[in-house]
Amino acid sequence: MTPLDKPLRRAITVAGIEYTLLIDPDGLRLTQKGRRNGVAKSWKELVGDDPSASQEPSAADLPGAG
């Protein structure tokens, strides 16, 4: 298995909107293409002991929603 020791960027399209997904040792960040702010989650938030953090994100959590 390859360790995640540097950032990995990928372009994805969700519902016709382009996003950049950044995966790094700190966690995940999903940002709408051309924007600066996005949704960020640390690995601890995703797999931690807090039950509310392990819930699936809603559409309202995505950039550009609402």
CYANA upper distance limits for C-alpha pairs under 8 A (distance plus 0.5 A):
  4 LEU  CA     24 ASP  CA      7.10
  4 LEU  CA     25 PRO  CA      6.48
  5 ASP  CA     24 ASP  CA      7.69
  5 ASP  CA     25 PRO  CA      6.63
  6 LYS  CA     24 ASP  CA      6.47
  6 LYS  CA     25 PRO  CA      7.37
  7 PRO  CA     22 LEU  CA      7.10
  7 PRO  CA     23 ILE  CA      6.20
  7 PRO  CA     24 ASP  CA      4.80
  7 PRO  CA     25 PRO  CA      7.71
  8 LEU  CA     22 LEU  CA      6.20
  8 LEU  CA     23 ILE  CA      5.64
  8 LEU  CA     24 ASP  CA      6.70
  9 ARG  CA     20 THR  CA      7.24
  9 ARG  CA     21 LEU  CA      6.14
  9 ARG  CA     22 LEU  CA      5.08
  9 ARG  CA     23 ILE  CA      6.95
 10 ARG  CA     20 THR  CA      6.26
 10 ARG  CA     21 LEU  CA      5.70
 10 ARG  CA     22 LEU  CA      7.11
 11 ALA  CA     18 GLU  CA      7.59
 11 ALA  CA     19 TYR  CA      6.33
 11 ALA  CA     20 THR  CA      5.14
 11 ALA  CA     21 LEU  CA      6.70
 12 ILE  CA     18 GLU  CA      6.38
 12 ILE  CA     19 TYR  CA      5.80
 12 ILE  CA     20 THR  CA      6.72
 12 ILE  CA     21 LEU  CA      7.60
 13 THR  CA     17 ILE  CA      5.86
 13 THR  CA     18 GLU  CA      4.91
 13 THR  CA     19 TYR  CA      6.46
 14 VAL  CA     18 GLU  CA      7.02
 14 VAL  CA     19 TYR  CA      7.95
 17 ILE  CA     32 GLN  CA      7.92
 18 GLU  CA     32 GLN  CA      6.59
 18 GLU  CA     33 LYS  CA      6.05
 19 TYR  CA     30 LEU  CA      7.10
 19 TYR  CA     31 THR  CA      5.95
 19 TYR  CA     32 GLN  CA      4.76
 19 TYR  CA     33 LYS  CA      5.33
 20 THR  CA     30 LEU  CA      6.35
 20 THR  CA     31 THR  CA      5.82
 20 THR  CA     32 GLN  CA      6.80
 20 THR  CA     33 LYS  CA      6.50
 21 LEU  CA     28 LEU  CA      7.66
 21 LEU  CA     29 ARG  CA      6.29
 21 LEU  CA     30 LEU  CA      5.18
 21 LEU  CA     31 THR  CA      7.09
 22 LEU  CA     28 LEU  CA      6.22
 22 LEU  CA     29 ARG  CA      5.59
 22 LEU  CA     30 LEU  CA      6.98
 23 ILE  CA     27 GLY  CA      6.50
 23 ILE  CA     28 LEU  CA      5.24
 23 ILE  CA     29 ARG  CA      7.15
 24 ASP  CA     28 LEU  CA      7.03
 26 ASP  CA     42 SER  CA      6.19
 26 ASP  CA     43 TRP  CA      6.88
 27 GLY  CA     40 ALA  CA      7.87
 27 GLY  CA     41 LYS  CA      6.20
 27 GLY  CA     42 SER  CA      4.58
 27 GLY  CA     43 TRP  CA      5.23
 28 LEU  CA     40 ALA  CA      6.16
 28 LEU  CA     41 LYS  CA      5.83
 28 LEU  CA     42 SER  CA      6.81
 28 LEU  CA     43 TRP  CA      7.95
 29 ARG  CA     38 GLY  CA      7.07
 29 ARG  CA     39 VAL  CA      6.04
 29 ARG  CA     40 ALA  CA      4.76
 29 ARG  CA     41 LYS  CA      6.98
 30 LEU  CA     38 GLY  CA      5.97
 30 LEU  CA     39 VAL  CA      5.72
 30 LEU  CA     40 ALA  CA      6.99
 30 LEU  CA     62 LEU  CA      8.30
 30 LEU  CA     63 PRO  CA      8.37
 31 THR  CA     35 ARG  CA      7.10
 31 THR  CA     36 ARG  CA      7.47
 31 THR  CA     37 ASN  CA      6.74
 31 THR  CA     38 GLY  CA      4.68
 31 THR  CA     39 VAL  CA      6.97
 31 THR  CA     63 PRO  CA      7.05
 32 GLN  CA     36 ARG  CA      8.39
 32 GLN  CA     37 ASN  CA      8.42
 32 GLN  CA     38 GLY  CA      7.22
 32 GLN  CA     63 PRO  CA      6.55
 32 GLN  CA     64 GLY  CA      7.78
 37 ASN  CA     63 PRO  CA      8.22
 38 GLY  CA     62 LEU  CA      7.95
 38 GLY  CA     63 PRO  CA      6.12
 39 VAL  CA     61 ASP  CA      7.33
 39 VAL  CA     62 LEU  CA      6.97
 39 VAL  CA     63 PRO  CA      7.21
 41 LYS  CA     45 GLU  CA      6.65
 41 LYS  CA     46 LEU  CA      7.28
 42 SER  CA     46 LEU  CA      6.98
 43 TRP  CA     47 VAL  CA      6.75
 43 TRP  CA     48 GLY  CA      8.20
 44 LYS  CA     48 GLY  CA      5.27
 45 GLU  CA     50 ASP  CA      7.91
 45 GLU  CA     53 ALA  CA      5.92
 45 GLU  CA     54 SER  CA      7.57
 46 LEU  CA     53 ALA  CA      6.56
 46 LEU  CA     54 SER  CA      5.98
 47 VAL  CA     53 ALA  CA      8.27
 47 VAL  CA     54 SER  CA      6.88
 48 GLY  CA     53 ALA  CA      7.83
 48 GLY  CA     54 SER  CA      7.92
 50 ASP  CA     54 SER  CA      7.47
 51 PRO  CA     55 GLN  CA      7.59
 57 PRO  CA     61 ASP  CA      6.56
 58 SER  CA     62 LEU  CA      7.98
 59 ALA  CA     65 ALA  CA      7.14
 60 ALA  CA     65 ALA  CA      5.93
 60 ALA  CA     66 GLY  CA      6.92
 61 ASP  CA     65 ALA  CA      7.76
